[in-house]
Amino acid sequence: IAPNRERDKSRVENILGLPEFGDAFTEFYSVKQDLLPVATGYDRIVYGDHGPYVEFSSHQLCWSTFPTFLEKPAMSFFDEYYTANGQSMLYAQKRSVVNKPNPPSGQWAAQNNRPEGYANYLIGKFYLACEPDTIAVRRPATRSAARRRRAAAKGNGKKQLQEEWADESGEWWDEDASRCEEWWEEGFWQESAWGPENVWSEFDTPWPAYAQGYEHLQPWPLAEAVLAPPAASAADEKLEPSGAELER
């Protein structure tokens, strides 16, 4: 593994506690947008030469957190979704970078001249920077722990459940998620991000009320069902963006 990717992997695992390969239970929240929910579950962490990115499938994402859609020209490598305040961007991959041996400039970029391309981004997947200033993470240790947590919330109420999380964090969470435990105890998870009405049940998630009401197995609709891209204008079709604007 290249030194830059080893560096990124160590940072992600030590600070965010995220394994490289995903699961269906890890919860993601937007640090820059009022801790609104981003996703439940993820596919993997992509360690490329432009830094680490979390890979999501469409059904894992809470699309109401990304109300702004920017469809880029056909030659672009991705389209863009933004949080309401414009501080966090979700990449919607529409071309691979197999023909790009080096990434564009960036904080974690490394020029390794890879013939296979600088990162293994997949067409149709969605990517978010895997950095502690972009995402906050909650990781139930096991499926059974998540079930116990939902059952406890239904029977005991939110306040008592928070106390159980703080007192029994070793049972509920993996050891490498200690930072999330500290955030919880320090009150980092604000009431405004959860809402008093969001008590967990067997088939519910703790998203704000406006993000509820979807089917249990597919909690949010596909991106195109929520945020249909605007029709391209003649002016848009004439755009000729530079290479740096088309890739990351």
C-alpha positions, 0 to 999 in steps of 0.5 A: 500500500502506498504511503499516502493511502496508509496514512489516510487509512490510519487517520480514518480508522483512528479518528472515525473508527470506520473499517474499510468495508461497510455495513448496513448500520453505521450512521453518518451525520453532517458536521457542517450542517447542524448534524443532519443525517447523511446516511445509514450504512455504507459500502466501503472507504475508497482509499485513492490518491486524492484522499479517503472517501466514503462510498454510498449506494443511493438507498443508504442516503438521506436525500433531504439533507442534500437539497441542492443538485448541480448537474455538470456537463457530460464530460464531467466525472461527477455531478454534485449534491450540496447541503442547504448551507453549501458547506458539504458536497456529495459526489455522484459519480458518472465516469470512472477515472481509469484514464487519470493516473494522477488526481487534481490538487488537494490537501491529501493528493499524491502524484503516484502515476498509476496506470490503472487510475488514481482511485477506484470510484464506481459509476452510479455510486455516491462519495463524501469526503471521509474526514472528521470535519465533514462527517460524524459517525455512530457505529453500533457494535453489532446488529443485536446491539442495535436491536436492543437499543431500539427496544430500549428506546421504545420502552424507556424513552429517550432520556434513559436511553441516552444514559444507557449509551453513556454508561454502557458504551463498551457494550454498544460501541466498538472500541475504535469509536471512542471519539463518538462516545466522547462527543455524546458525553460532551453534548455534541449530539444536539437536541435540534439534530434529533428532535424530541419526537424521534423515539426509536422503534423496530422499524424507525430511524432517528431522523428528523420528522421530514425525513421519515415515512419511507419504507423500512428496507429502503428508507429514502427514495432514489436520488432522481425521485427526490431531486430531479435534475433541471433541464439543461439550457442551451447556455449550459450545453455550451459550457467548456469546463477545465479539467480541474473542474471535472474531477477530484 
